[in-house]
Amino acid sequence: MEHNENSGTANSGEFLTFTLGAEEYGIDILKVQEIRGYDTVTKIANSPPFIKGVINLRGVIVPIVDLRIKFNLGEPTYDQFTVVIILNIGKRVMGAVVDGVSDVIQLSSDNLHPAPEFGSILDTRYILGLGTVEDRMIIVMDIEKLMTSSEMSLVEAAVA
């Protein structure tokens, strides 16, 4: 893990785990502001399909990205189980739609391994590593790198 040029947050710490399709992912708990049910969004014209729109969260306009659409995980459903993770990324607030939130786990550098170059639906640029907890394999995602990437530039424009 010495070669990891990322922020280093994945070396150890607490991670919120969530599901996208059959896979379980983890993100740095410090980036999570709150977890809420999926609610109606206001669509933004000419936005890519993975940007569902925006919501007004206590006076803050928050863009909502559906990670299931972003990573081509089939036709997403929106029901009482659909969850939005509200994230604080830098000075921005944004939401990520996922299939469900699992729990908060503790990962140490001993049970966090470098990501392989293949075998994941997610572009490995956004993967910090693979965590193992008992018999679970968790893909630890660099949510900040993903949400601020150039392909998400519409998200930044919507918040600016």
C-alpha positions in Angstrom: 0.0 0.0 0.0 3.0 2.3 0.1 2.6 3.1 -3.6 -0.9 4.5 -3.1 -0.8 8.2 -4.0 -4.3 8.8 -2.8 -5.2 10.8 0.3 -4.3 7.9 2.5 -7.7 7.7 4.1 -8.1 4.1 3.1 -5.1 2.9 5.1 -7.4 2.4 8.1 -10.5 3.8 9.6 -14.3 3.6 9.6 -16.2 3.0 6.4 -19.9 3.2 5.6 -20.8 0.1 3.5 -23.5 0.0 0.9 -24.7 -2.2 -1.9 -24.8 -1.6 -5.6 -26.2 -4.7 -7.4 -24.4 -7.8 -6.0 -21.4 -5.9 -4.8 -20.7 -4.3 -1.4 -18.8 -1.0 -1.3 -17.3 1.1 1.4 -16.6 4.9 1.7 -14.9 7.0 4.3 -17.5 7.6 7.0 -16.0 11.2 7.4 -17.4 12.1 4.0 -21.0 11.1 5.0 -23.3 13.8 6.3 -26.5 11.8 6.5 -28.5 8.9 5.0 -32.0 9.4 3.8 -34.7 7.8 1.7 -35.0 8.6 -1.9 -37.4 11.5 -2.5 -38.6 13.3 -5.6 -35.9 15.2 -7.4 -36.1 18.2 -9.7 -34.6 17.2 -13.1 -31.9 19.3 -14.7 -32.3 19.7 -18.5 -29.6 18.1 -20.6 -27.9 16.3 -17.7 -26.5 12.8 -18.2 -28.8 10.0 -17.1 -26.9 9.3 -13.9 -27.6 12.8 -12.6 -31.1 12.3 -11.4 -31.5 16.0 -10.6 -31.4 18.2 -7.4 -33.1 18.3 -4.1 -33.5 21.2 -1.6 -32.0 19.9 1.6 -32.7 22.5 4.3 -32.1 25.4 2.0 -29.1 23.8 0.2 -29.5 22.7 -3.4 -27.9 19.2 -3.6 -27.3 17.3 -6.9 -28.3 13.6 -6.8 -26.2 11.1 -8.6 -27.5 7.5 -9.1 -24.4 5.3 -8.8 -26.4 2.4 -10.1 -26.9 4.1 -13.5 -23.4 5.5 -13.5 -21.9 2.0 -13.3 -24.5 0.3 -15.6 -26.0 -1.9 -13.0 -29.3 -2.6 -14.8 -32.6 -0.8 -14.5 -32.7 0.9 -11.0 -35.9 0.8 -9.0 -37.0 3.5 -6.7 -38.9 2.2 -3.7 -39.0 2.5 0.1 -35.6 0.7 0.3 -33.7 3.0 -2.0 -31.2 5.1 -0.1 -29.5 8.4 -0.7 -26.2 9.0 1.0 -25.6 12.7 1.5 -21.9 13.5 1.1 -19.7 16.3 2.1 -17.0 16.5 -0.6 -14.7 19.4 -0.1 -17.0 22.4 0.3 -19.8 20.7 -1.7 -22.8 18.7 -0.6 -24.1 16.0 -3.0 -26.1 12.9 -2.8 -25.4 9.3 -4.1 -28.3 6.9 -4.7 -27.5 3.3 -3.8 -29.5 0.1 -3.4 -29.1 0.0 0.4 -26.8 0.9 3.3 -25.3 -2.0 5.2 -23.4 -0.8 8.3 -20.3 1.0 9.5 -17.1 -1.2 9.6 -13.6 -0.7 10.9 -10.8 -1.6 8.5 -7.2 -1.7 9.4 -4.3 -1.7 6.9 -4.1 -5.5 7.6 -7.4 -6.2 6.1 -7.2 -3.7 3.2 -5.6 -4.9 0.0 -4.7 -3.1 -3.2 -7.4 -3.3 -5.9 -6.8 -5.6 -8.8 -6.7 -4.2 -12.3 -9.8 -6.2 -13.3 -12.9 -7.9 -11.9 -14.9 -4.9 -10.8 -17.7 -3.1 -12.5 -16.1 0.1 -11.2 -13.3 1.9 -13.0 -10.3 1.1 -10.8 -9.3 4.8 -10.7 -11.9 5.2 -8.1 -11.0 2.2 -6.0 -8.7 2.5 -3.0 -8.6 -1.2 -2.3 -10.5 -4.3 -1.3 -11.3 -4.8 2.4 -12.1 -8.1 4.0 -14.3 -8.4 7.1 -15.0 -12.0 8.1 -16.3 -13.5 4.9 -17.3 -10.2 3.2 -15.3 -8.6 0.4 -15.8 -4.8 0.4 -14.7 -2.6 -2.5 -13.4 0.6 -0.9 -14.2 3.5 -3.1 -12.5 6.9 -3.3 -15.9 8.7 -3.3 -14.2 12.1 -3.4 -12.2 11.3 -6.5 -15.2 9.9 -8.2 -17.6 12.8 -7.4 -15.0 15.4 -8.4 -13.9 13.7 -11.6 -14.2 15.5 -14.9 -17.1 13.3 -16.1 -19.1 14.5 -13.1 -18.4 18.2 -14.0 -22.1 18.8 -14.3 -22.4 17.9 -10.6 -19.9 20.6 -9.8 -21.7 23.1 -12.1 -25.0 22.3 -10.4 -23.5 23.1 -7.0 -21.4 26.1 -7.9 
